[in-house]
Amino acid sequence: MDSANRSPIQLTASAAEVVKQLLQGNTEAPYLRVGVKGGGCSGVAYMLGFDALMEDDDLFDISGIPVIMKKAHGMYLMGMEIDYQQGSDAAGFVFRQPAS
């Protein structure tokens, strides 16, 4: 666990606001977990959820939110931006790689 590291991800203001609302009062899973799963032909799928801190996690403070991820996932998430979008037919978190 190392909160001194620069976070590989960023949260937009709208994503941070929604996460803070969802984390309120959550004592069993007080961290936002960001990760990846899969691989192979279809690439990786991004994961987002709430969890407890584990021994092999890196810990970051992003916009006042405690964010955890497995050390090995950092290379797949480097530079990723997480946004929360709400439309007339759907709402949810979106992972995107900002243009350089």
C-alpha positions as a Markdown table, in Angstrom:
| # | Residue | x | y | z |
|---|---|---|---|---|
| 1 | Met | 0.0 | 0.0 | 0.0 |
| 2 | Asp | 1.5 | 3.3 | -1.0 |
| 3 | Ser | -0.6 | 6.5 | -1.1 |
| 4 | Ala | 2.4 | 8.6 | -2.1 |
| 5 | Asn | 2.4 | 7.2 | -5.7 |
| 6 | Arg | 0.9 | 9.3 | -8.4 |
| 7 | Ser | -2.5 | 7.8 | -9.3 |
| 8 | Pro | -2.7 | 6.1 | -12.7 |
| 9 | Ile | -6.3 | 7.2 | -13.1 |
| 10 | Gln | -8.4 | 10.3 | -12.8 |
| 11 | Leu | -12.0 | 10.8 | -11.8 |
| 12 | Thr | -14.1 | 13.6 | -13.4 |
| 13 | Ala | -16.0 | 15.9 | -11.1 |
| 14 | Ser | -19.3 | 14.1 | -11.9 |
| 15 | Ala | -17.8 | 10.6 | -11.2 |
| 16 | Ala | -16.3 | 11.8 | -7.9 |
| 17 | Glu | -19.6 | 13.2 | -6.8 |
| 18 | Val | -21.5 | 10.0 | -7.5 |
| 19 | Val | -18.8 | 7.8 | -5.9 |
| 20 | Lys | -18.8 | 10.0 | -2.7 |
| 21 | Gln | -22.6 | 9.6 | -2.5 |
| 22 | Leu | -22.4 | 5.8 | -2.9 |
| 23 | Leu | -19.6 | 5.5 | -0.3 |
| 24 | Gln | -21.4 | 7.4 | 2.4 |
| 25 | Gly | -22.0 | 5.0 | 5.4 |
| 26 | Asn | -20.3 | 2.1 | 3.7 |
| 27 | Thr | -18.2 | 0.6 | 6.5 |
| 28 | Glu | -17.8 | -2.9 | 5.1 |
| 29 | Ala | -16.4 | -1.8 | 1.7 |
| 30 | Pro | -15.1 | 1.7 | 2.3 |
| 31 | Tyr | -12.8 | 1.9 | -0.8 |
| 32 | Leu | -13.5 | 2.3 | -4.5 |
| 33 | Arg | -11.8 | -0.6 | -6.3 |
| 34 | Val | -10.7 | 0.0 | -9.9 |
| 35 | Gly | -9.3 | -2.9 | -11.9 |
| 36 | Val | -9.2 | -5.0 | -15.1 |
| 37 | Lys | -10.1 | -8.5 | -16.0 |
| 38 | Gly | -9.8 | -10.7 | -19.0 |
| 39 | Gly | -7.3 | -10.4 | -21.7 |
| 40 | Gly | -6.7 | -12.5 | -24.8 |
| 41 | Cys | -8.5 | -11.7 | -28.1 |
| 42 | Ser | -11.1 | -9.4 | -26.7 |
| 43 | Gly | -8.7 | -7.3 | -24.6 |
| 44 | Val | -9.4 | -6.2 | -21.1 |
| 45 | Ala | -12.6 | -5.3 | -19.4 |
| 46 | Tyr | -12.6 | -2.5 | -16.8 |
| 47 | Met | -14.1 | -3.1 | -13.3 |
| 48 | Leu | -15.4 | -0.6 | -10.8 |
| 49 | Gly | -16.8 | -1.5 | -7.4 |
| 50 | Phe | -16.5 | -1.1 | -3.6 |
| 51 | Asp | -14.3 | -3.3 | -1.5 |
| 52 | Ala | -12.1 | -3.6 | 1.5 |
| 53 | Leu | -8.3 | -3.0 | 1.4 |
| 54 | Met | -6.2 | -6.1 | 0.7 |
| 55 | Glu | -2.5 | -6.6 | 1.3 |
| 56 | Asp | -1.5 | -6.5 | -2.4 |
| 57 | Asp | -3.4 | -3.3 | -3.2 |
| 58 | Asp | -2.1 | 0.1 | -4.0 |
| 59 | Leu | -4.0 | 2.9 | -2.2 |
| 60 | Phe | -4.5 | 6.4 | -3.8 |
| 61 | Asp | -6.4 | 9.5 | -2.7 |
| 62 | Ile | -8.3 | 10.8 | -5.7 |
| 63 | Ser | -10.5 | 13.8 | -5.2 |
| 64 | Gly | -10.8 | 12.9 | -1.5 |
| 65 | Ile | -11.9 | 9.3 | -2.4 |
| 66 | Pro | -9.8 | 6.3 | -1.2 |
| 67 | Val | -9.2 | 4.3 | -4.4 |
| 68 | Ile | -7.6 | 0.9 | -4.4 |
| 69 | Met | -6.2 | -1.3 | -7.2 |
| 70 | Lys | -4.0 | -4.4 | -7.5 |
| 71 | Lys | -0.4 | -3.4 | -8.2 |
| 72 | Ala | -0.5 | -5.4 | -11.5 |
| 73 | His | -3.5 | -3.5 | -12.8 |
| 74 | Gly | -1.7 | -0.1 | -12.8 |
| 75 | Met | -0.1 | -0.7 | -16.2 |
| 76 | Tyr | -3.5 | -1.3 | -17.8 |
| 77 | Leu | -5.1 | 1.7 | -16.2 |
| 78 | Met | -2.3 | 4.3 | -16.7 |
| 79 | Gly | -3.8 | 7.6 | -17.9 |
| 80 | Met | -7.4 | 6.3 | -17.7 |
| 81 | Glu | -10.2 | 8.8 | -16.9 |
| 82 | Ile | -13.4 | 7.6 | -15.3 |
| 83 | Asp | -16.5 | 9.7 | -15.9 |
| 84 | Tyr | -20.1 | 9.4 | -14.9 |
| 85 | Gln | -22.6 | 10.1 | -17.7 |
| 86 | Gln | -26.3 | 10.4 | -17.4 |
| 87 | Gly | -28.6 | 10.4 | -20.4 |
| 88 | Ser | -32.3 | 10.1 | -20.9 |
| 89 | Asp | -32.1 | 6.4 | -21.4 |
| 90 | Ala | -29.1 | 5.3 | -19.3 |
| 91 | Ala | -26.6 | 6.3 | -16.7 |
| 92 | Gly | -23.3 | 4.9 | -15.6 |
| 93 | Phe | -19.5 | 5.1 | -15.3 |
| 94 | Val | -17.5 | 5.3 | -18.5 |
| 95 | Phe | -13.7 | 4.5 | -18.8 |
| 96 | Arg | -11.9 | 6.4 | -21.4 |
| 97 | Gln | -8.3 | 7.1 | -22.4 |
| 98 | Pro | -8.0 | 10.8 | -23.0 |
| 99 | Ala | -6.3 | 11.9 | -26.2 |
| 100 | Ser | -2.7 | 13.0 | -25.7 |
